[in-house]
Amino acid sequence: MIRLSLTVMQSLIIQIFLLSSEALYTTRSMDGVIWEQPDAFYTVDALAPGLPHLCDAMIAFFEGALDTWLRYVSLASTNQMA
C-alpha cells in the first residue's frame, strides 16, 4: 500500500493527462474504479479551460501530498508516530 500510494502520487504529478477531457476514471483514480460522483469530474472538465492555474495548483497539491506521505512513512517505519 505504501509503495502503491507513492507510485500513484508520483505519476499524478507527472501526468498532466489527469486534466485531459479524454482521460477516463481508470487514469484519474487511484484504484481504477469508476467515481462515486462523476459529475464532479465532468464539471472540472467543463471549467478547466477558464482556469489557467488549475494544472499548476494540482501539481503543487500532489507535490505537497507526496512530501507529507514520505514524512509519514519515514516516521511510521521508525515507530516515531506521536
Residue pairs with C-beta under 8 A, 6 or more apart in sequence:
2 73
4 30
5 30
5 69
6 66
6 69
6 70
6 73
8 30
9 62
9 65
9 66
9 69
10 66
12 18
12 58
12 62
13 59
13 62
13 63
13 66
15 27
16 55
17 23
17 27
18 27
18 28
18 58
19 44
19 48
19 54
19 55
19 58
21 45
21 48
25 32
25 33
25 34
25 35
25 38
25 41
26 32
28 35
28 41
29 35
35 41
44 54
48 54
75 81
